[in-house]
Amino acid sequence: MSPDQLGFVTLLKKEVMRFWSVLGQTVTAPVITALLYLLVFAQAMKGRAPIYPGVGYTEFLVPGLIMMTVIQNAFANTSSSLTQSKIMGNLVFLQMAPLGPLQWFGAYITAALFRCLLVATAMLIVTYPFVHLPIHQPLALLVMFVLSASSLAVLGMIAGIVAEKFDHIATFTNFFITPLSFLSGVFYSVHALPPLWFKASHFNPFFYLIDGFRYGFFGHADVPILYSMLWGLGFFALASSVCLWMLVTGYKLKR
């Protein structure tokens, strides 16, 4: 194993063990929160007309909840790790290690993907008694999952690099991640919105991530799957470019 590969594997193991050691907070808690959303909204919207042919509201809701939870956890994993390292002063040890920007980038993103996979799997298991989801387009499902989790993990890295304290991460979460998640069609189809908000929702990248993921289950979506994939790929490419520039230049990292 080359030094670069060894550094990548070591950092990846460190990041995985970081969230694994508090699995109750990092995986169990978000799953319980999403399950509460499911119980409340499924009961409140019981009897509503199917949004897609043959797809009840509960079936429609579950993929959106899964992706919303994935988005929030991917962002939280990388942002909290970097911010914690900066505050505790142990980020300098990573900077002294023979790790290049790509090793940093790859290890943090891969660890976030693993956490999101655990969260998504746990949600599918706990929602199984309520709804049995078909999988009509497994390749599209996998692509949208990877694009969504990776994009938000990269965005979390950017936030973690910029943040000086946890309050900054909370601000980013409360004013960006959470609002865009809730206004992305998790609980409703955008076709039910007034014309102004219908058009506005198409400028929300989270809408395409959730809509494309839902397409993987049902083969139906509010926009063509190609649009969702292109938006997801563009979002990931833009965020990755900014993040790698920060890592290469040491922006807010080298003090």
Contacts in CASP RR format, 6 or more apart in sequence:
PFRMAT RR
TARGET T0000
AUTHOR 0000-0000-0000
METHOD contacts of the structure
MODEL  1
MSPDQLGFVTLLKKEVMRFWSVLGQTVTAPVITALLYLLVFAQAMKGRAP
IYPGVGYTEFLVPGLIMMTVIQNAFANTSSSLTQSKIMGNLVFLQMAPLG
PLQWFGAYITAALFRCLLVATAMLIVTYPFVHLPIHQPLALLVMFVLSAS
SLAVLGMIAGIVAEKFDHIATFTNFFITPLSFLSGVFYSVHALPPLWFKA
SHFNPFFYLIDGFRYGFFGHADVPILYSMLWGLGFFALASSVCLWMLVTG
YKLKR
1 9 0 8 1.000
3 98 0 8 1.000
4 98 0 8 1.000
4 100 0 8 1.000
4 103 0 8 1.000
7 97 0 8 1.000
7 98 0 8 1.000
7 99 0 8 1.000
7 103 0 8 1.000
7 107 0 8 1.000
8 99 0 8 1.000
8 103 0 8 1.000
8 106 0 8 1.000
8 107 0 8 1.000
11 94 0 8 1.000
11 97 0 8 1.000
11 99 0 8 1.000
11 103 0 8 1.000
11 104 0 8 1.000
11 107 0 8 1.000
11 108 0 8 1.000
12 106 0 8 1.000
12 107 0 8 1.000
12 110 0 8 1.000
12 111 0 8 1.000
15 77 0 8 1.000
15 81 0 8 1.000
15 107 0 8 1.000
15 108 0 8 1.000
15 110 0 8 1.000
15 111 0 8 1.000
15 112 0 8 1.000
16 111 0 8 1.000
16 114 0 8 1.000
16 115 0 8 1.000
18 81 0 8 1.000
18 111 0 8 1.000
19 26 0 8 1.000
19 27 0 8 1.000
19 77 0 8 1.000
19 111 0 8 1.000
19 115 0 8 1.000
20 26 0 8 1.000
26 73 0 8 1.000
26 77 0 8 1.000
26 115 0 8 1.000
27 115 0 8 1.000
27 118 0 8 1.000
27 119 0 8 1.000
27 122 0 8 1.000
28 122 0 8 1.000
30 69 0 8 1.000
30 72 0 8 1.000
30 73 0 8 1.000
30 119 0 8 1.000
31 69 0 8 1.000
31 119 0 8 1.000
31 122 0 8 1.000
31 123 0 8 1.000
31 126 0 8 1.000
33 69 0 8 1.000
34 65 0 8 1.000
34 66 0 8 1.000
34 68 0 8 1.000
34 69 0 8 1.000
34 123 0 8 1.000
35 123 0 8 1.000
35 126 0 8 1.000
35 127 0 8 1.000
37 65 0 8 1.000
38 58 0 8 1.000
38 61 0 8 1.000
38 62 0 8 1.000
38 65 0 8 1.000
38 127 0 8 1.000
38 130 0 8 1.000
41 57 0 8 1.000
41 61 0 8 1.000
41 187 0 8 1.000
42 57 0 8 1.000
42 58 0 8 1.000
42 61 0 8 1.000
42 130 0 8 1.000
45 57 0 8 1.000
45 61 0 8 1.000
46 57 0 8 1.000
47 57 0 8 1.000
48 56 0 8 1.000
48 57 0 8 1.000
50 56 0 8 1.000
50 57 0 8 1.000
50 60 0 8 1.000
51 57 0 8 1.000
51 60 0 8 1.000
51 189 0 8 1.000
52 60 0 8 1.000
52 218 0 8 1.000
52 220 0 8 1.000
53 220 0 8 1.000
55 218 0 8 1.000
55 220 0 8 1.000
58 130 0 8 1.000
58 131 0 8 1.000
59 131 0 8 1.000
59 133 0 8 1.000
59 217 0 8 1.000
59 218 0 8 1.000
60 189 0 8 1.000
60 214 0 8 1.000
60 218 0 8 1.000
61 186 0 8 1.000
61 187 0 8 1.000
62 123 0 8 1.000
62 127 0 8 1.000
62 130 0 8 1.000
62 131 0 8 1.000
62 133 0 8 1.000
63 133 0 8 1.000
63 210 0 8 1.000
63 213 0 8 1.000
63 214 0 8 1.000
63 216 0 8 1.000
63 217 0 8 1.000
63 218 0 8 1.000
64 185 0 8 1.000
64 186 0 8 1.000
64 210 0 8 1.000
64 213 0 8 1.000
64 214 0 8 1.000
65 123 0 8 1.000
65 127 0 8 1.000
65 186 0 8 1.000
66 120 0 8 1.000
66 123 0 8 1.000
66 124 0 8 1.000
66 213 0 8 1.000
67 144 0 8 1.000
67 145 0 8 1.000
67 148 0 8 1.000
67 186 0 8 1.000
67 209 0 8 1.000
67 210 0 8 1.000
67 213 0 8 1.000
67 214 0 8 1.000
68 181 0 8 1.000
68 182 0 8 1.000
68 184 0 8 1.000
68 186 0 8 1.000
68 210 0 8 1.000
69 119 0 8 1.000
69 120 0 8 1.000
69 123 0 8 1.000
70 116 0 8 1.000
70 119 0 8 1.000
70 120 0 8 1.000
70 145 0 8 1.000
70 148 0 8 1.000
70 149 0 8 1.000
70 152 0 8 1.000
71 148 0 8 1.000
71 149 0 8 1.000
71 152 0 8 1.000
71 177 0 8 1.000
71 181 0 8 1.000
71 206 0 8 1.000
71 209 0 8 1.000
71 210 0 8 1.000
72 152 0 8 1.000
72 173 0 8 1.000
72 177 0 8 1.000
72 178 0 8 1.000
72 181 0 8 1.000
73 112 0 8 1.000
73 115 0 8 1.000
73 116 0 8 1.000
73 119 0 8 1.000
74 112 0 8 1.000
74 113 0 8 1.000
74 115 0 8 1.000
74 116 0 8 1.000
74 148 0 8 1.000
74 149 0 8 1.000
74 150 0 8 1.000
74 151 0 8 1.000
74 152 0 8 1.000
74 153 0 8 1.000
74 156 0 8 1.000
75 152 0 8 1.000
75 153 0 8 1.000
75 155 0 8 1.000
75 156 0 8 1.000
75 159 0 8 1.000
75 173 0 8 1.000
75 177 0 8 1.000
76 156 0 8 1.000
76 173 0 8 1.000
77 111 0 8 1.000
77 112 0 8 1.000
77 115 0 8 1.000
77 116 0 8 1.000
77 153 0 8 1.000
77 156 0 8 1.000
78 108 0 8 1.000
78 109 0 8 1.000
78 111 0 8 1.000
78 112 0 8 1.000
78 153 0 8 1.000
78 154 0 8 1.000
78 156 0 8 1.000
78 157 0 8 1.000
78 160 0 8 1.000
79 156 0 8 1.000
79 157 0 8 1.000
79 159 0 8 1.000
79 160 0 8 1.000
79 163 0 8 1.000
79 169 0 8 1.000
79 172 0 8 1.000
80 166 0 8 1.000
80 169 0 8 1.000
81 108 0 8 1.000
82 91 0 8 1.000
82 108 0 8 1.000
82 156 0 8 1.000
82 157 0 8 1.000
82 160 0 8 1.000
82 161 0 8 1.000
82 163 0 8 1.000
83 159 0 8 1.000
83 160 0 8 1.000
83 163 0 8 1.000
83 165 0 8 1.000
83 166 0 8 1.000
83 168 0 8 1.000
83 169 0 8 1.000
85 91 0 8 1.000
85 94 0 8 1.000
86 160 0 8 1.000
86 163 0 8 1.000
86 164 0 8 1.000
87 165 0 8 1.000
87 166 0 8 1.000
91 253 0 8 1.000
94 104 0 8 1.000
95 253 0 8 1.000
95 254 0 8 1.000
100 247 0 8 1.000
101 244 0 8 1.000
101 247 0 8 1.000
101 248 0 8 1.000
102 244 0 8 1.000
104 247 0 8 1.000
105 154 0 8 1.000
105 157 0 8 1.000
105 240 0 8 1.000
105 243 0 8 1.000
105 244 0 8 1.000
105 247 0 8 1.000
108 153 0 8 1.000
108 157 0 8 1.000
109 150 0 8 1.000
109 153 0 8 1.000
109 154 0 8 1.000
109 157 0 8 1.000
112 149 0 8 1.000
112 150 0 8 1.000
112 152 0 8 1.000
112 153 0 8 1.000
113 146 0 8 1.000
113 149 0 8 1.000
113 150 0 8 1.000
113 153 0 8 1.000
116 145 0 8 1.000
116 149 0 8 1.000
116 153 0 8 1.000
117 149 0 8 1.000
120 145 0 8 1.000
124 133 0 8 1.000
127 133 0 8 1.000
133 217 0 8 1.000
134 217 0 8 1.000
134 218 0 8 1.000
135 141 0 8 1.000
135 216 0 8 1.000
135 217 0 8 1.000
136 216 0 8 1.000
136 217 0 8 1.000
136 218 0 8 1.000
136 219 0 8 1.000
137 215 0 8 1.000
137 216 0 8 1.000
137 217 0 8 1.000
137 219 0 8 1.000
137 225 0 8 1.000
138 216 0 8 1.000
140 212 0 8 1.000
140 215 0 8 1.000
140 216 0 8 1.000
140 225 0 8 1.000
140 229 0 8 1.000
141 213 0 8 1.000
141 215 0 8 1.000
141 216 0 8 1.000
141 217 0 8 1.000
143 229 0 8 1.000
144 209 0 8 1.000
144 212 0 8 1.000
144 213 0 8 1.000
144 215 0 8 1.000
144 216 0 8 1.000
144 228 0 8 1.000
144 229 0 8 1.000
144 232 0 8 1.000
145 213 0 8 1.000
147 209 0 8 1.000
147 229 0 8 1.000
147 232 0 8 1.000
147 233 0 8 1.000
147 235 0 8 1.000
147 236 0 8 1.000
148 209 0 8 1.000
148 210 0 8 1.000
148 213 0 8 1.000
148 232 0 8 1.000
150 236 0 8 1.000
151 205 0 8 1.000
151 209 0 8 1.000
151 232 0 8 1.000
151 235 0 8 1.000
151 236 0 8 1.000
151 239 0 8 1.000
152 177 0 8 1.000
154 236 0 8 1.000
154 239 0 8 1.000
154 240 0 8 1.000
154 243 0 8 1.000
155 239 0 8 1.000
157 243 0 8 1.000
157 246 0 8 1.000
158 239 0 8 1.000
158 242 0 8 1.000
158 243 0 8 1.000
158 246 0 8 1.000
159 168 0 8 1.000
159 169 0 8 1.000
159 172 0 8 1.000
160 169 0 8 1.000
161 243 0 8 1.000
161 246 0 8 1.000
161 247 0 8 1.000
161 251 0 8 1.000
161 252 0 8 1.000
161 253 0 8 1.000
162 168 0 8 1.000
162 252 0 8 1.000
163 169 0 8 1.000
163 172 0 8 1.000
180 204 0 8 1.000
180 205 0 8 1.000
180 206 0 8 1.000
181 206 0 8 1.000
183 201 0 8 1.000
183 204 0 8 1.000
183 206 0 8 1.000
183 207 0 8 1.000
184 201 0 8 1.000
184 204 0 8 1.000
184 206 0 8 1.000
184 207 0 8 1.000
184 209 0 8 1.000
184 210 0 8 1.000
184 211 0 8 1.000
185 201 0 8 1.000
185 207 0 8 1.000
185 210 0 8 1.000
185 211 0 8 1.000
185 222 0 8 1.000
186 210 0 8 1.000
189 222 0 8 1.000
190 197 0 8 1.000
190 198 0 8 1.000
190 201 0 8 1.000
190 202 0 8 1.000
190 207 0 8 1.000
190 222 0 8 1.000
191 198 0 8 1.000
191 222 0 8 1.000
193 201 0 8 1.000
201 207 0 8 1.000
202 223 0 8 1.000
205 231 0 8 1.000
205 232 0 8 1.000
205 235 0 8 1.000
207 222 0 8 1.000
208 223 0 8 1.000
208 227 0 8 1.000
208 228 0 8 1.000
208 231 0 8 1.000
208 232 0 8 1.000
209 228 0 8 1.000
209 231 0 8 1.000
209 232 0 8 1.000
209 235 0 8 1.000
211 221 0 8 1.000
211 222 0 8 1.000
211 223 0 8 1.000
211 228 0 8 1.000
212 221 0 8 1.000
212 225 0 8 1.000
212 228 0 8 1.000
212 229 0 8 1.000
214 220 0 8 1.000
214 221 0 8 1.000
215 221 0 8 1.000
215 225 0 8 1.000
215 228 0 8 1.000
216 225 0 8 1.000
221 228 0 8 1.000
245 251 0 8 1.000
246 252 0 8 1.000
246 253 0 8 1.000
247 253 0 8 1.000
END
